[in-house]
């Protein structure tokens, strides 16, 4: 099944957190919090202004994002647990650190 969000909504797959601490302690499932990091799976076309002009989305499929702890609505698509949220629920994009230093 193909799912495409409407308007300014985003379909997100949670990215699970580490099973161990940096010191090597294993974190039991009961002590873990739901991850607030995810990967964008699909996006809608964007919101519209009152004039009808389209406001393009700031995120795209494949982006890694950070979102609020209680953001989104949990849904099951093709047996996979995903989240649908408004773009405004996204706190920011996560990008890889660049090894090059600015001149």
Secondary structure as the mmCIF struct_conf table of DSSP 4:
data_model
#
loop_
_struct_conf.conf_type_id
_struct_conf.id
_struct_conf.beg_label_comp_id
_struct_conf.beg_label_asym_id
_struct_conf.beg_label_seq_id
_struct_conf.end_label_comp_id
_struct_conf.end_label_asym_id
_struct_conf.end_label_seq_id
TURN_TY1_P TURN_TY1_P1 UNK A 7 UNK A 8
STRN STRN1 UNK A 9 UNK A 14
HELX_LH_PP_P HELX_LH_PP_P1 UNK A 16 UNK A 18
BEND BEND1 UNK A 19 UNK A 19
STRN STRN2 UNK A 20 UNK A 20
TURN_TY1_P TURN_TY1_P2 UNK A 22 UNK A 23
BEND BEND2 UNK A 24 UNK A 24
HELX_LH_PP_P HELX_LH_PP_P2 UNK A 25 UNK A 25
STRN STRN3 UNK A 26 UNK A 26
HELX_LH_PP_P HELX_LH_PP_P3 UNK A 27 UNK A 28
HELX_RH_3T_P HELX_RH_3T_P1 UNK A 29 UNK A 31
HELX_LH_PP_P HELX_LH_PP_P4 UNK A 32 UNK A 35
STRN STRN4 UNK A 37 UNK A 43
BEND BEND3 UNK A 45 UNK A 45
STRN STRN5 UNK A 47 UNK A 48
TURN_TY1_P TURN_TY1_P3 UNK A 50 UNK A 51
BEND BEND4 UNK A 52 UNK A 52
STRN STRN6 UNK A 54 UNK A 55
BEND BEND5 UNK A 58 UNK A 58
TURN_TY1_P TURN_TY1_P4 UNK A 61 UNK A 62
STRN STRN7 UNK A 64 UNK A 67
TURN_TY1_P TURN_TY1_P5 UNK A 69 UNK A 70
BEND BEND6 UNK A 72 UNK A 72
STRN STRN8 UNK A 73 UNK A 77
TURN_TY1_P TURN_TY1_P6 UNK A 78 UNK A 79
STRN STRN9 UNK A 80 UNK A 86
HELX_RH_3T_P HELX_RH_3T_P2 UNK A 87 UNK A 89
STRN STRN10 UNK A 90 UNK A 94
HELX_LH_PP_P HELX_LH_PP_P5 UNK A 96 UNK A 98
BEND BEND7 UNK A 99 UNK A 100
HELX_LH_PP_P HELX_LH_PP_P6 UNK A 101 UNK A 102
#
